[in-house]
Amino acid sequence: MARIKVFGVGSCGRNILNYIIKTGLRDAEFAHADTNSASFGADTRSARVLLGKRSTRSKAELNPAMGRVAANQSMNALRKQVAGCDIVFICAGMGGGTGTGAAPVIARAAEQSGALIIGFVTTPFDFEGNRKNLAKGGIDALLQYVDGLFCVSNNKLLTMAPPKSTFQEIMECGNKIGYSVLTMTSDLLRKPRWTQNFPRDFIEIANVLQCGGLAMIGGDWAEADGRQPIDRRGITLYL
């Protein structure tokens, strides 16, 4: 069985991670990395990595450069979290400080450990101005280390949410997509017809994804009389 660790980075990554944990994912490990200790809350289902020294944490939330510095200051703790993992799934929001700056550092630590790295990030709305430029820099940095990267624009979430949705409900759509990407990937290794052939199938999947850069995933569902019900998941990501 492949060892999978899901990393939520920053506040947006925390929201995606919490949704994945709440919705349910078997046989995976979870970790939350942040520069704000208050963001960890009381949940003990994920490991916690407080990034940086006290002098850098307060400056990292809106500054990707300081987010990167904070993550580098905590590299030993990050390496311990990814050690021995077969797949590291990194979730973050691009355009802020911690997620934009720290996610590429975590991906570098995972690359050095030999893991397959899959990133899932959201990007700012068009009206958020300079945050879009910061997001592009974070994505470019992340692409240096990940084997596959899924990007979802917040603008796309506006078209996916039902009419009259609240802002929180719109952002929840991004969490659902992150969960779908993760489960579609992990199911390839976790379904009974696959696990009996591990690690051959893992190696084949790794060869397809390795150094692949930006990625696209699609899903559909169907039902028929006398057949096993199929999970109702269906998401296409437009890059």
KOLZA-48645 format. One record per atom (N, C-alpha, C): residue in three letters; x, y, z. Coordinates in pm, whole numbers, plus 50000, padded with zeros to 5 digits. Example, Ala and Ser with C-alpha at 12.3 -4.5 7.8 and 13.67 -1.06 7.14 Angstrom:
BEGIN
ala513194943150780ala512304955050780ala513204967050780ser512854977550708ser513674989450714ser512905000350787
//
This chain:
BEGIN
met500844988050000met500005000050000met500885012550000ala500575021649909ala501345034049902ala501095042550026arg502145048750076arg502015057850191arg501785071950138ile500645077750170ile500255090950120ile500165100750235lys500765112350216lys500625123250314lys500025135350245val499005140950306val498335152950254val498795164850338phe499375174750272phe499905186550339phe499015198550306gly498465204850408gly497775217550390gly498705228750432val498905238550345val499875249250371val499135262550378gly499315269650489gly498645282550505gly497155280850535ser496435291950538ser495015291650577ser494145284850472cys494395287550344cys493615281150239cys493895266050235gly495165262450247gly495525248350251gly494895241350370arg494805248450483arg494145242850602arg492695239850574asn491985248850504asn490575246650474asn490375234350386ile491235232950285ile491135221250197ile491435208550277leu492485209150358leu492865197550439leu491745193450533asn491135203150601asn490065200150695asn488865193950623tyr488575198650502tyr487465192750426tyr487775178250389ile489015175650349ile489415161950314ile489295152750435ile489735157450552ile489655149450673ile488195147150712lys487375157750705lys485975156750743lys485205147450649thr485495148350519thr484795140150421thr485215125650430gly486465123350465gly486925109650488gly487855104850379leu489065101450417leu490035095350325leu490795084750405arg490645072250364arg491245061250439arg492745060250414asp493445055950516asp494855051950503asp495745063150451ala495455075450488ala496315086650452ala496735093850580glu497875100450573glu498365108550684glu498185123250649phe498045131550750phe497745145650727phe498705154550806ala499035165950746ala499895175650812ala499465189750772his499565198950866his499235212950842his500455221350877ala500925229050780ala502065237850801ala501595252350790asp501965260550888asp501505274350888asp502465282950970thr502435295850944thr503225305251023thr502415311151138asn501125308151141asn500225313451244asn499785302051335ser500285301851457ser499965290951548ser498485290351582ala497795301751575ala496375302051607ala495535294351506ser496065292151385ser495305285351280ser495165270351305phe495965264851395phe495935250351418phe494675246051492gly494155254451579gly492955250951652gly493185239051743ala492075231951773ala492135220651865ala492155207151794asp492075207151661asp492025194551586asp493365187351596thr493315174651633thr494545166751649thr494685156151541arg493845156751437arg493905146251334arg495055148151236ser495675159851236ser496805162251147ser498015166751229ala499205163051179ala500425167851241ala500555182951218arg501215189851307arg501335204351297arg502795208251281val503045216951186val504395222251167val504295237451172leu504775243351280leu504805257951292leu506065262851222leu505855270251115leu506975274251029leu507665286751082gly508985286951074gly509765298951097gly510045302051243lys510875312151258lys511165317651390lys510165328651421arg510095332351546arg509115342351587arg509255355351507ser510485358951473ser510725371651403ser510215371551260thr510055359651200thr509585358951061thr508105355651049arg507525349251148arg506135344751137arg505175356151115ser505345366951189ser504405378151181ser504465385251047lys505545383350974lys505715390250846lys505345381450726ala505005368750751ala504875359250641ala503485358550581glu502455362750653glu501095360250608glu500775367150476leu501365378750450leu501095385950325leu502345387650241asn503415380750277asn504695382650209asn505275368950171pro505165364950043pro505675351850003pro507155349850032ala507945360550021ala509385359150047ala509615355150192met508855360950285met508995357350425met508405343550452gly507355339850379gly506825326250390gly507855315950349arg508605319050245arg509685310150199arg510805309250304val511175320750362val512195320750465val511755312450585ala510495314250627ala509975306850741ala510015291850717ala509635287550596ala509655273250564ala511075267850564asn512005275650510asn513405271250509asn513965270050651gln513515278750740gln513965278150879gln513445265450948ser512375259650895ser511785247650953ser512015235350865met513055235550784met513275224750688met513445211150756asn514105210550868asn514305197650936asn512955191450976ala512055199751028ala510725194751066ala509945190150944leu510075197350833leu509375193550710leu509925180450655arg511225178750659arg511825166350611arg511345154350692lys511175156050821lys510665145150905lys509245141350863gln508445151150826gln507065148550788gln506945140850656val507845143350562val507735136850431val508595124350419ala509425121650519ala510315109950513ala509515097150501gly509865088850404gly509235075850386gly507915076050313cys507465087750268cys506185088550196cys506375084750049asp505385077849992asp505405074749849asp504825086249768ile503745092349820ile503095103549753ile502875114649854val503255126849818val502975138649901val502055147749820phe500895150449876phe499885158749812phe499875172149885ile500195183149814ile500345196249876ile499185205349832cys498435210449930cys497305219349903cys497625233349954ala497365243349873ala497655257049915ala496875266949830gly496705278849883gly496165289849806gly497325298749762met497325302449636met498375311049583met497925325649587gly498865334549620gly498565348849621gly498745355349756gly498805347049863gly499075352349996gly500545350950028gly500855349150157gly502255348250197gly502715334150227thr502025327550322thr502505314450368thr502365303850260gly501175302350204gly500975292050101gly501855294249980thr501915306549932thr502685309749811thr504175307549834gly504675311649951gly506105310649976gly506555297250027ala505715290750112ala506155278450179ala505875265750098ala504835265650017ala504485253449943ala505645248349856pro506345257149781pro507475252149701pro508605246349787val508805251649907val509845246549997val509475232450044ile508195230550078ile507735217250119ile507855207450003ala507545212049882ala507695203449764ala509155199649743arg510065208949768arg511495205849755arg511925195349856ala511425196549979ala511735186550081ala511215172750040ala510005172549982ala509425159849939ala510205154049821glu510655162749731glu511455158149616glu512755151849666gln513375157849763gln514625152549816gln514425139149885ser513215136649934ser512925123850000ser512595112849900gly512405116649772gly512115106749669gly510635104149647ala509765112249705ala508325110049692ala507815115449558leu506675110049515leu505925115749405leu505135127449461ile505185139049396ile504595151249452ile503485156349362ile502295158049419ile501155163349346ile500675175849418gly500575186749345gly500125199349403gly498715202849360phe497975208849451phe496655214149420phe496585228249477val496405238149389val496375252049436val495195259549377thr494735269449450thr493745278749399thr494425292149372thr493895299549276thr494475312449239thr493435323549261pro493885335949280pro492975346849320pro491945350449214phe490905357449258phe489925363349168phe490615374149083asp490025377148968asp490605387348880asp490695400948949phe489755403749038phe489715417049100phe490735418549213glu491525408149240glu492445408849353glu493805414849318gly493945420049197gly495105428049160gly496445421249176asn497295426849261asn498675422249273asn498785407849323arg497755403049391arg497795389249440arg497905379349324lys497385382949208lys497505374049092lys498965372949048asn499715383949053asn501135383449019asn501915375049121leu501565376749249leu502215368649352leu501905353849331ala500665350949292ala500275337049269ala501085330849155lys501295338449049lys502055333348936lys503475329748978gly504075338249062gly505425335449110gly505455322749193gly504425320749278gly504355308749359gly504185296149275ile503345297049172ile503125285549084ile504395282049007asp505085292248957asp506345289848885asp507365282848975ala507415286949102ala508355280749196ala507935266349227leu506635264149242leu506135250849274leu506375241049159leu506265245949037leu506455237448919leu507875231948909gln508825237848978gln510195232748975gln510335219449047tyr509355216249135tyr509515204449220tyr508395194149207val507185198349171val506075188849169val506105180449042asp505495168549051asp505345159948934asp504045162748860gly503075168048929gly501815172048868gly501215183248948leu500685193448881leu500105204948952leu498735208148894phe497735208348981phe496375211848944phe496075225848996cys495665234648906cys495365248548942cys493895251548916val493245257549011val491845261448996val491725276249029ser491205283948935ser490995298248959ser489745300349042asn489805309649136asn488605313049213asn487485318049122asn487845323949007asn486835328348912asn486005316448863lys486665304948847lys485965292948801lys484955288248905leu485285290349032leu484375286049138leu483045293649131leu483095306149083leu481875314049071leu480895307648975thr481395300948871thr480525294548772thr480055280748818met480735274948916met480385261548963met479375261849077ala479395272349157ala478505273049272ala477075276149228pro476085270949299pro474685274049267pro474405288949280pro473385293849211pro473015308049224pro472725311649369lys473025324049405lys472785329549538lys473605322549647ser474695316149608ser475575310049708ser476295320849787thr476575317949913thr477375326949994thr478835325549952phe479655335249997phe481085334449965phe481695321650021gln481305317950141gln481835305750201gln481455293550119glu480245293150068glu479795281849985glu480555281349853ile480875293049798ile481665293449674ile483055287749698met483685291949808met485025286949838met485015272149873glu483905267349925glu483775253049956glu483865244549830cys483485250349715cys483615243049589cys485075239549561gly485975248749594gly487405246149576gly487875234649664asn487355234049787asn487705222949875asn487235209649818lys486035209749760lys485485197449702lys486325192749584ile486795202249502ile487625198449389ile488935192449438gly489545198649540gly490775193149595gly490585179049645tyr489455176449711tyr489155162949759tyr489015153249641ser488335157649534ser488145148949418ser489465145449352val490345155449337val491655152849276val492425142549358leu492425144349489leu493155135249575leu492595121149570thr491265119849581thr490675106449584thr490785099349450met490645106749340met490805100449209met492205094949191thr493195102349241thr494585097749230thr494845085949322ser494425087249448ser494715076749545ser493935063949517asp492735065249458asp491935053349430asp492625043949332leu493465049549245leu494195041049151leu495055030949224leu495495034649344leu496355025749421leu495605018549532arg494435023549570arg493755018049688arg492635008249654lys492115008349531lys491064998849497lys491634984649493pro490834974649529pro491344960949538pro492024955949411arg491504959949295arg492094954849171arg493484960449147trp493814971449220trp495134977549203trp496114973049312thr495654971749434thr496584969649543thr497334956449532gln496734946349468gln497424933649456gln498634934649364asn498694945249286asn499814946949194asn500804957549239phe500614962949357phe501584972849408phe502894965449435pro504104970849401pro504314984849360pro504364987049210arg504084976549130arg504204978448986arg503344989948937asp502074990348983asp501165000748937asp501575014548985phe502115015149109phe502595027949158phe503735033149070ile504635024349031ile505755028448947ile505255033248811glu504235026348757glu503685030548627glu503035044248637ile502275046548745ile501645059648764ile502705070448783ala503735067248862ala504815076848885ala505515080548756asn505715070748669asn506375073448541asn505545082848454val504215081648462val503345090348384val503385104648438leu503335105948572leu503245119148634leu504585126148649gln505655118448656gln506945124148694gln507335135748604cys507585147048669cys508035159148598cys507045163248490gly505765160948513gly504755163848412gly504305178248409gly504505185748519gly504095199748523gly502605201348544leu501975210948473leu500545213248488leu499775201048441ala498675198048511ala497935185748483ala496445188548473met495735179348411met494275180048400met493705166648440ile492585166948509ile491945154648551ile490465155648521gly489865144548484gly488435144148456gly487815132148522gly486535132948552gly485845121748613gly484395121548571asp483775109948580asp482375108548545asp481795097248627trp480515095048620trp479895084348695trp478775078248613ala478375066248653ala477295059348583ala476675049148676glu475445045248647glu474765034948721glu474065025648623ala473965012948661ala473265003348576ala472704992348665asp471594986348624asp470964975748701asp471924964048717gly471984958748840gly472784946948864gly474264949448875arg474674962048877arg476104965048887arg476384972449018gln477644971949058gln478054978749180gln477884993849162pro477275000849259pro477165015549248pro478535021949232ile478595032149150ile479855039049123ile479835052349198asp480975055849256asp481085068549329asp480645080149241arg479825088849295arg479345100249217arg480295111849231arg481385110949159arg482355121849155arg482555125649009gly482555138148980gly482825142048843gly483285156448837ile484545158548810ile485095172048807ile486075172948691thr486015183648617thr487045186548519thr487685199848555leu488985200148555leu489705212348589leu490155219148460tyr489785231648443tyr490205239248325tyr491365248248365leu492505246148301leu493695253648336leu493785266448255
//
